[in-house]
Amino acid sequence: MQKKKFALIGAAGYIAPRHMKAIKETGNDLVAAYDIYDGIGIMDSNFPQADFFTELERFEDFLTSYKRSNKLDYISIASPNYLHKSHIRLTLEQGADAICEKPLVLNPADIDELKIIEQETGKRVYNILQLRLHDSIIALKERVTKELQENPDKIYDIDLTYLTSRGKWYFESWKGKEDKSGGIASNIGVHFYDMLCWIFGDVEENIVHVKTADTNAGYFKLKNATVRWFLSVNYDYIPEEIRERGLRTYRSITVDGDEIEFSGGFTDLHTKSYEHILNGGGFGLDEAYGSIRTVSTIRHLPAISLEGDFHPFCKKVLAQ
């Protein structure tokens, strides 16, 4: 099979090495990369011959020249969240398909615009929704689908807890700026929301209990589940037994009181995502719409504090 030609926007970020690894492990080639930051030694162990640019205009000029004699198949996008839409548009207008990190965009209206550009260019947008490819999550979906066939009115009780500690740098970076990252829910929660809606149905009610710079928490009513969720980058909220083990991340999903084990199996999910796309699958704009609508709603909802069915970790926030 002929190698596919890739370019990469956002080559210096945290997630970019997973995209390089996925391109390499699927037997394809990275021909060019762009980032405003130029300290990218990781490229030497992946694609040292790739052209590299720190100015978007020079990167665009390269792409325009390149496509006169070569076919660029995909541009992978791992840039800051608020730039995704413009970088996707650039990709499609350059005649390539886009593979974009989550969150795909910040608002549902952005997806509507991208649908128009897809139609105009005939190219596709693919979103990395890697949890849909995690073995434990696939098994959960199969189990729930079977149970709902037997009892369509069943309502599951779910707690989602995700804590991933970040230092002071986080709040000085674009990730700590709501207008650039979309806020905590968009930045670290969007793929969990996508996964829950994929399995249990669309959001029918959305309530926010806590909304601070480092924490969001709330309640969803899905078609077949109620969800209490808590997301934070604050190390102080990590359970003591987890901290005693020297860990700075804690993720937990319980369904009707039973823990869903999915702590492992994350390192290869980008490669699985690329394989899925290259084999004719992939998750497009329609699949992204529900989770983007959810995080956009959370961003605009006021927090009601501890009323109704709230996640127990919310008390940790009030105790601070």
C-alpha positions as a printed Julia matrix, in Angstrom:
320×3 Matrix{Float64}:
   0.0    0.0    0.0
   1.34   3.42  -0.94
   2.36   5.63   1.97
  -0.02   8.44   2.83
   1.48  11.92   3.08
   0.81  13.9    6.27
   1.53  17.37   7.59
   1.19  18.37  11.25
   0.01  21.64  12.78
   0.99  22.04  16.42
   4.13  19.88  16.51
   5.52  21.05  19.86
   2.57  20.4   22.16
   1.94  17.66  24.7
  -0.17  15.52  22.38
   1.83  15.97  19.15
   4.2   13.01  19.79
   1.19  10.66  19.82
   0.25  11.9   16.35
   3.81  11.45  15.09
   3.87   7.96  16.59
   0.53   7.12  14.96
   1.7    8.34  11.54
   4.9    6.3   11.88
   3.26   3.13  13.24
   0.69   3.1   10.44
   3.56   3.14   7.92
   3.0    6.64   6.59
   5.13   9.74   6.13
   5.21  13.19   7.73
   6.41  15.65   5.1
   6.03  18.95   7.0
   5.2   20.35  10.42
   4.39  23.77  11.83
   4.61  25.27  15.3
   5.47  28.71  16.62
   7.82  27.0   19.11
  11.0   25.57  17.59
  12.31  23.2   20.29
  11.05  19.96  18.76
  13.77  17.35  19.15
  11.07  14.66  19.19
  10.97  14.96  15.41
  14.5   13.54  15.17
  13.31  10.13  16.39
  10.25  10.15  14.13
  10.56  12.18  10.93
  13.92  14.02  10.85
  13.58  14.71   7.11
  10.26  16.54   7.48
  10.25  20.23   6.61
   9.54  22.46   9.58
   8.13  25.98   9.85
   7.57  28.45  12.68
   5.58  30.89  10.52
   2.13  29.93   9.28
   2.55  31.88   6.05
   5.69  29.94   5.11
   3.99  26.67   6.03
   1.01  27.54   3.81
   3.37  28.49   0.99
   5.09  25.1    1.28
   1.76  23.27   1.16
   0.66  25.21  -1.92
   3.91  24.4   -3.73
   3.93  20.79  -2.55
   0.48  19.94  -3.88
   1.47  21.0   -7.42
   3.56  17.84  -7.76
   2.49  15.68  -4.8
  -0.71  14.63  -3.08
  -0.97  15.63   0.56
  -3.5   13.24   2.07
  -3.98  14.49   5.62
  -3.09  17.34   7.93
  -3.14  16.44  11.62
  -4.09  19.26  13.97
  -2.81  19.43  17.54
  -2.82  23.19  17.99
  -4.54  25.17  20.8
  -8.29  24.55  20.89
  -9.37  28.02  19.74
  -7.33  27.65  16.54
  -8.78  24.3   15.49
 -11.51  25.7   13.27
  -9.17  27.94  11.27
  -6.58  25.17  10.94
  -9.24  22.72   9.78
 -10.42  25.25   7.22
  -6.82  25.69   6.0
  -6.48  21.91   5.7
  -9.63  21.41   3.64
  -8.8   24.35   1.38
  -5.36  22.82   0.78
  -7.1   19.7   -0.56
  -6.34  17.42   2.41
  -8.51  15.67   4.98
  -8.19  16.91   8.58
  -7.49  14.78  11.65
  -8.1   17.03  14.64
  -7.56  16.66  18.37
 -10.39  17.06  20.83
 -12.23  19.31  21.36
 -12.83  19.62  17.65
 -14.05  23.22  18.04
 -15.44  25.34  20.87
 -19.04  25.87  19.69
 -21.66  23.89  17.74
 -21.98  26.73  15.2
 -18.35  26.1   14.25
 -19.3   22.56  13.22
 -22.07  23.92  11.01
 -19.51  26.15   9.26
 -17.11  23.26   8.77
 -19.88  21.16   7.22
 -20.26  23.84   4.55
 -16.51  23.83   3.87
 -16.55  20.03   3.63
 -19.24  20.29   0.96
 -17.35  23.02  -0.91
 -14.01  21.18  -0.92
 -15.1   17.54  -0.98
 -12.68  16.82   1.88
 -13.39  15.3    5.31
 -12.89  16.26   8.94
 -12.06  13.52  11.45
 -12.1   14.02  15.22
  -9.92  12.08  17.64
 -12.51  10.47  19.95
 -10.16   7.83  21.25
 -12.28   6.5   24.11
 -14.66   4.99  21.56
 -11.76   2.69  20.61
 -10.77   1.68  24.16
 -11.38  -2.03  24.74
 -13.01  -1.54  28.17
 -15.33   1.18  26.85
 -16.29  -0.92  23.82
 -17.12  -3.8   26.19
 -19.25  -1.47  28.32
 -21.15  -0.23  25.27
 -21.83  -3.79  24.13
 -23.09  -4.72  27.6
 -25.33  -1.66  27.9
 -26.71  -2.08  24.38
 -27.7   -5.65  25.18
 -29.29  -4.67  28.51
 -31.25  -1.83  26.89
 -32.6   -4.19  24.26
 -34.09  -6.22  27.1
 -35.16  -3.18  29.16
 -35.33   0.01  27.02
 -36.45   2.16  29.98
 -33.5    1.3   32.22
 -31.74   4.33  33.77
 -28.14   3.81  34.87
 -26.57   5.7   37.77
 -23.1    7.01  36.86
 -20.34   8.89  38.65
 -17.53  10.33  36.5
 -14.45  11.63  38.3
 -11.38  12.88  36.45
  -8.53  14.69  38.19
  -5.34  15.49  36.31
  -3.04  17.73  38.34
  -1.52  20.79  36.69
   0.97  23.32  38.01
   0.8   27.11  37.98
   2.05  27.16  34.38
  -1.34  25.81  33.26
  -3.17  29.02  34.17
  -0.61  31.2   32.39
  -0.88  29.13  29.21
  -3.7   29.14  26.66
  -5.15  26.1   28.48
  -6.01  28.24  31.48
  -7.83  30.86  29.37
 -11.48  29.98  28.81
 -11.7   31.9   25.52
  -8.82  29.81  24.14
  -9.32  26.38  25.68
 -13.07  26.45  26.27
 -12.51  25.95  29.99
 -11.97  22.84  32.11
 -14.96  20.93  30.7
 -13.83  21.43  27.1
 -10.16  20.88  27.74
 -10.2   17.7   29.82
 -13.81  16.51  29.82
 -15.09  16.57  26.26
 -14.01  13.03  25.31
 -15.58  11.61  28.49
 -18.86  13.33  27.68
 -18.68  11.99  24.14
 -18.12   8.48  25.46
 -21.04   8.66  27.91
 -23.45  10.0   25.28
 -22.23   7.4   22.77
 -23.22   4.66  25.23
 -26.17   6.09  27.18
 -27.81   8.6   24.83
 -27.99  12.35  24.36
 -28.0   14.94  27.14
 -31.57  15.86  28.13
 -30.74  17.96  31.2
 -27.5   19.78  32.02
 -26.79  21.32  35.45
 -23.55  22.87  36.73
 -22.83  22.77  40.47
 -19.23  24.05  40.58
 -17.42  26.32  38.16
 -14.02  27.66  39.17
 -10.76  28.25  37.29
  -9.51  24.75  38.14
 -12.72  22.73  38.62
 -16.04  22.06  36.92
 -18.69  19.74  38.31
 -22.3   19.04  37.54
 -25.12  16.68  36.62
 -26.42  15.27  33.36
 -29.61  13.46  32.6
 -28.98  11.32  29.54
 -31.58   9.26  27.71
 -30.65   6.16  29.73
 -28.5    7.47  32.58
 -28.02  10.09  35.26
 -24.44  11.31  35.6
 -22.73  13.14  38.43
 -19.42  14.44  37.12
 -16.38  16.15  38.61
 -13.37  17.43  36.66
 -10.38  19.24  38.08
  -6.7   20.08  37.58
  -6.28  20.77  41.32
  -3.95  18.27  43.02
  -5.58  18.92  46.42
  -8.75  17.11  45.35
  -7.02  13.83  44.52
  -7.91  11.13  47.1
  -5.29  10.67  49.8
  -4.68   7.01  48.96
  -3.88   7.97  45.38
  -1.47  10.73  46.47
   0.28   8.31  48.85
   1.14   6.18  45.8
   2.86   9.18  44.22
   0.22   9.61  41.53
  -1.05  12.95  40.25
  -3.94  11.66  38.12
  -7.15   9.95  39.16
  -9.89   8.76  36.83
 -12.96   6.79  37.84
 -16.25   5.87  36.25
 -18.8    3.89  38.22
 -21.95   2.47  36.65
 -24.6    1.44  39.17
 -21.84   1.4   41.79
 -19.47  -0.83  39.83
 -16.08   0.61  38.83
 -15.3    0.51  35.13
 -11.59  -0.25  34.85
 -10.01   1.7   32.03
  -6.86   3.14  33.61
  -4.64   1.35  31.09
  -4.71   1.03  27.33
  -4.43   4.75  26.56
  -0.98   4.89  24.97
  -1.99   3.25  21.69
  -5.36   4.89  21.16
  -4.07   7.51  18.71
  -2.56   4.79  16.56
  -5.9    2.93  16.73
  -7.66   6.17  15.75
  -5.41   6.59  12.7
  -5.89   2.96  11.7
  -9.64   3.43  11.98
  -9.54   6.48   9.7
  -7.15   4.93   7.17
  -9.34   1.83   6.96
 -12.38   3.88   5.96
 -13.82   4.59   9.41
 -13.21   7.58  11.6
 -15.47   9.93  13.55
 -16.63  12.96  11.61
 -18.44  16.22  12.28
 -21.77  14.63  13.16
 -20.17  12.45  15.84
 -18.51  15.5   17.41
 -21.66  17.6   17.59
 -23.19  16.21  20.81
 -20.13  16.62  23.03
 -19.34  20.09  21.66
 -22.92  21.21  22.33
 -22.61  19.82  25.87
 -19.38  21.65  26.76
 -20.61  24.86  25.15
 -23.75  24.68  27.32
 -21.66  24.07  30.44
 -19.54  27.12  29.6
 -22.59  29.36  29.55
 -24.54  27.9   32.49
 -24.31  29.49  35.95
 -23.18  27.25  38.82
 -25.99  26.59  41.3
 -23.71  25.33  44.12
 -24.69  22.24  46.11
 -28.3   21.74  45.16
 -29.91  18.56  43.9
 -27.89  15.49  42.94
 -24.27  16.67  43.07
 -20.98  14.77  42.92
 -19.6   14.08  46.43
 -16.22  15.63  45.52
 -18.0   19.02  45.29
 -17.72  19.22  49.07
 -13.94  19.27  48.7
 -14.21  22.53  46.77
 -16.38  24.19  49.42
 -13.98  23.01  52.13
 -11.06  24.91  50.57
